[in-house]
Amino acid sequence: MINLSLMGLFIPTFLFVSITPGLCMTLALTVGISQGVRRALWMMGGELLGVALVAMAAVLGVSALLLGMPGLLTAFKWLGGAYLGYLALQMWQSKGKLAIPEPGQAQQSSRRELFMQGFITAVSNPKGWAFHMALLPPFIDASLPFWPQLTVLLAIILLLEFASLLLYASGGKALRVLFMQEGNARLMNRIAAALMFGVGIWLVLS
């Protein structure tokens, strides 16, 4: 059972939040550029798993504990930022599994690496923790069963998040096609690397 009036407010609120540019959306754009939409789906899977865990933890109060332990949260941020920085360096040099291959070269990408990119970015984003902790609990009606409501809210969040990620990744693919028509693989790698590095810096400083 759910409160339909609360759902009427919840959907537009989270739609606006999901589609607003942020860490995960920038990452989706970057992976869309370097890998294309189909490969970006693996990153989206990791990101959606991370968002689901963060949302559940926020409602259950775990986020309050983590936000009260800045050392642990900082460690997550630095590890995630260092990982994204390492990937950005490889892409800048047109090396590694995420780089766009030069014409005639086979592209080799790790699905696990893409998945972990999305997951790490989602769970180490402090703004995501704070946002879910602040906005999710008010949409839980205490007079109704808890778990059915949480299940519906999570389903809506993940659906909206997936649609937004897909939109950004598709935009990245469009940029990829535009540049690859001119054979500018190295230029495209460097643009994607700059975006990836920016995500890493943003993660560390946020």
C-alpha positions as a Python dict, from the first residue, in 0.01 Angstrom:
ca = {
    (1, 'M'): (0, 0, 0),
    (2, 'I'): (122, 349, -81),
    (3, 'N'): (6, 705, -33),
    (4, 'L'): (-89, 824, -382),
    (5, 'S'): (-78, 1192, -289),
    (6, 'L'): (282, 1152, -170),
    (7, 'M'): (369, 968, -491),
    (8, 'G'): (231, 1261, -690),
    (9, 'L'): (492, 1483, -526),
    (10, 'F'): (768, 1224, -519),
    (11, 'I'): (786, 1153, -893),
    (12, 'P'): (839, 1512, -1021),
    (13, 'T'): (1078, 1584, -732),
    (14, 'F'): (1306, 1292, -810),
    (15, 'L'): (1271, 1338, -1185),
    (16, 'F'): (1413, 1688, -1149),
    (17, 'V'): (1695, 1564, -924),
    (18, 'S'): (1781, 1269, -1149),
    (19, 'I'): (1806, 1465, -1472),
    (20, 'T'): (2011, 1748, -1318),
    (21, 'P'): (2381, 1723, -1413),
    (22, 'G'): (2592, 1562, -1142),
    (23, 'L'): (2865, 1308, -1085),
    (24, 'C'): (2676, 1007, -1221),
    (25, 'M'): (2532, 1193, -1519),
    (26, 'T'): (2873, 1331, -1614),
    (27, 'L'): (3016, 981, -1590),
    (28, 'A'): (2738, 849, -1814),
    (29, 'L'): (2818, 1117, -2072),
    (30, 'T'): (3188, 1029, -2056),
    (31, 'V'): (3134, 655, -2093),
    (32, 'G'): (2885, 721, -2373),
    (33, 'I'): (3159, 911, -2554),
    (34, 'S'): (3433, 654, -2498),
    (35, 'Q'): (3229, 331, -2514),
    (36, 'G'): (2888, 399, -2664),
    (37, 'V'): (2546, 342, -2509),
    (38, 'R'): (2554, -38, -2514),
    (39, 'R'): (2876, -58, -2314),
    (40, 'A'): (2758, 225, -2088),
    (41, 'L'): (2473, 0, -1973),
    (42, 'W'): (2725, -189, -1757),
    (43, 'M'): (2826, 135, -1587),
    (44, 'M'): (2459, 216, -1538),
    (45, 'G'): (2405, -121, -1371),
    (46, 'G'): (2675, -47, -1115),
    (47, 'E'): (2547, 304, -1063),
    (48, 'L'): (2189, 185, -1010),
    (49, 'L'): (2304, -75, -757),
    (50, 'G'): (2495, 196, -573),
    (51, 'V'): (2197, 433, -576),
    (52, 'A'): (1968, 157, -444),
    (53, 'L'): (2207, 84, -157),
    (54, 'V'): (2245, 453, -73),
    (55, 'A'): (1869, 510, -81),
    (56, 'M'): (1798, 210, 144),
    (57, 'A'): (2073, 312, 385),
    (58, 'A'): (1938, 667, 396),
    (59, 'V'): (1590, 552, 492),
    (60, 'L'): (1726, 305, 747),
    (61, 'G'): (1948, 570, 905),
    (62, 'V'): (2287, 429, 807),
    (63, 'S'): (2372, 749, 620),
    (64, 'A'): (2353, 942, 948),
    (65, 'L'): (2626, 714, 1082),
    (66, 'L'): (2845, 757, 774),
    (67, 'L'): (2799, 1134, 769),
    (68, 'G'): (2906, 1127, 1132),
    (69, 'M'): (3230, 950, 1032),
    (70, 'P'): (3396, 1201, 798),
    (71, 'G'): (3719, 999, 790),
    (72, 'L'): (3550, 697, 635),
    (73, 'L'): (3355, 910, 388),
    (74, 'T'): (3671, 1099, 291),
    (75, 'A'): (3853, 770, 228),
    (76, 'F'): (3574, 658, -7),
    (77, 'K'): (3594, 989, -192),
    (78, 'W'): (3973, 979, -236),
    (79, 'L'): (3976, 616, -346),
    (80, 'G'): (3700, 683, -599),
    (81, 'G'): (3869, 1001, -722),
    (82, 'A'): (4206, 826, -760),
    (83, 'Y'): (4045, 542, -956),
    (84, 'L'): (3873, 780, -1196),
    (85, 'G'): (4193, 983, -1230),
    (86, 'Y'): (4386, 671, -1325),
    (87, 'L'): (4129, 585, -1592),
    (88, 'A'): (4138, 944, -1720),
    (89, 'L'): (4518, 930, -1756),
    (90, 'Q'): (4494, 612, -1960),
    (91, 'M'): (4226, 760, -2184),
    (92, 'W'): (4432, 1078, -2236),
    (93, 'Q'): (4714, 859, -2365),
    (94, 'S'): (4467, 661, -2581),
    (95, 'K'): (4551, 353, -2376),
    (96, 'G'): (4352, 123, -2154),
    (97, 'K'): (4023, -54, -2195),
    (98, 'L'): (3806, 258, -2203),
    (99, 'A'): (3990, 444, -2478),
    (100, 'I'): (3836, 477, -2823),
    (101, 'P'): (4052, 264, -3055),
    (102, 'E'): (4229, 407, -3355),
    (103, 'P'): (4079, 299, -3689),
    (104, 'G'): (4150, -68, -3753),
    (105, 'Q'): (4216, -149, -3387),
    (106, 'A'): (3987, -376, -3187),
    (107, 'Q'): (3825, -226, -2882),
    (108, 'Q'): (3862, -422, -2559),
    (109, 'S'): (3659, -315, -2260),
    (110, 'S'): (3603, -471, -1921),
    (111, 'R'): (3239, -500, -1821),
    (112, 'R'): (3348, -538, -1460),
    (113, 'E'): (3549, -216, -1480),
    (114, 'L'): (3253, -28, -1622),
    (115, 'F'): (3025, -171, -1354),
    (116, 'M'): (3266, -74, -1075),
    (117, 'Q'): (3301, 277, -1216),
    (118, 'G'): (2930, 335, -1177),
    (119, 'F'): (2906, 167, -838),
    (120, 'I'): (3202, 354, -683),
    (121, 'T'): (3079, 689, -813),
    (122, 'A'): (2731, 633, -669),
    (123, 'V'): (2827, 509, -322),
    (124, 'S'): (3112, 756, -268),
    (125, 'N'): (2911, 1065, -358),
    (126, 'P'): (2843, 1249, -28),
    (127, 'K'): (2581, 1471, -190),
    (128, 'G'): (2388, 1157, -286),
    (129, 'W'): (2389, 1040, 75),
    (130, 'A'): (2277, 1376, 209),
    (131, 'F'): (2009, 1416, -58),
    (132, 'H'): (1849, 1075, -1),
    (133, 'M'): (1864, 1117, 376),
    (134, 'A'): (1689, 1453, 354),
    (135, 'L'): (1423, 1379, 91),
    (136, 'L'): (1335, 1011, 112),
    (137, 'P'): (1205, 976, 472),
    (138, 'P'): (933, 1243, 434),
    (139, 'F'): (776, 1036, 156),
    (140, 'I'): (732, 735, 387),
    (141, 'D'): (381, 731, 539),
    (142, 'A'): (414, 600, 894),
    (143, 'S'): (52, 482, 891),
    (144, 'L'): (120, 235, 607),
    (145, 'P'): (342, -76, 587),
    (146, 'F'): (706, 28, 553),
    (147, 'W'): (861, -225, 311),
    (148, 'P'): (598, -203, 34),
    (149, 'Q'): (640, 175, 32),
    (150, 'L'): (1020, 152, 22),
    (151, 'T'): (1002, -100, -262),
    (152, 'V'): (782, 130, -471),
    (153, 'L'): (999, 434, -398),
    (154, 'L'): (1317, 247, -493),
    (155, 'A'): (1159, 123, -816),
    (156, 'I'): (1062, 480, -911),
    (157, 'I'): (1407, 617, -821),
    (158, 'L'): (1587, 353, -1026),
    (159, 'L'): (1355, 398, -1325),
    (160, 'L'): (1405, 775, -1327),
    (161, 'E'): (1779, 739, -1272),
    (162, 'F'): (1812, 487, -1555),
    (163, 'A'): (1618, 709, -1796),
    (164, 'S'): (1842, 1005, -1711),
    (165, 'L'): (2162, 801, -1744),
    (166, 'L'): (2046, 669, -2079),
    (167, 'L'): (1976, 1023, -2199),
    (168, 'Y'): (2325, 1142, -2104),
    (169, 'A'): (2498, 833, -2245),
    (170, 'S'): (2307, 878, -2573),
    (171, 'G'): (2431, 1236, -2587),
    (172, 'G'): (2784, 1107, -2541),
    (173, 'K'): (2736, 858, -2823),
    (174, 'A'): (2617, 1137, -3052),
    (175, 'L'): (2936, 1330, -2979),
    (176, 'R'): (3141, 1015, -3039),
    (177, 'V'): (2983, 957, -3382),
    (178, 'L'): (3035, 1322, -3476),
    (179, 'F'): (3406, 1317, -3399),
    (180, 'M'): (3474, 966, -3524),
    (181, 'Q'): (3338, 1064, -3866),
    (182, 'E'): (3651, 1273, -3898),
    (183, 'G'): (3874, 1002, -3756),
    (184, 'N'): (3963, 1206, -3448),
    (185, 'A'): (3991, 915, -3205),
    (186, 'R'): (4275, 1074, -3008),
    (187, 'L'): (4086, 1402, -2972),
    (188, 'M'): (3775, 1217, -2856),
    (189, 'N'): (3979, 1020, -2602),
    (190, 'R'): (4119, 1342, -2460),
    (191, 'I'): (3777, 1504, -2434),
    (192, 'A'): (3644, 1196, -2253),
    (193, 'A'): (3955, 1188, -2033),
    (194, 'A'): (3908, 1553, -1936),
    (195, 'L'): (3548, 1484, -1838),
    (196, 'M'): (3650, 1174, -1643),
    (197, 'F'): (3923, 1365, -1462),
    (198, 'G'): (3672, 1639, -1383),
    (199, 'V'): (3439, 1382, -1228),
    (200, 'G'): (3726, 1256, -1012),
    (201, 'I'): (3818, 1608, -892),
    (202, 'W'): (3452, 1684, -829),
    (203, 'L'): (3420, 1367, -623),
    (204, 'V'): (3721, 1452, -406),
    (205, 'L'): (3625, 1816, -349),
    (206, 'S'): (3250, 1766, -300),
}
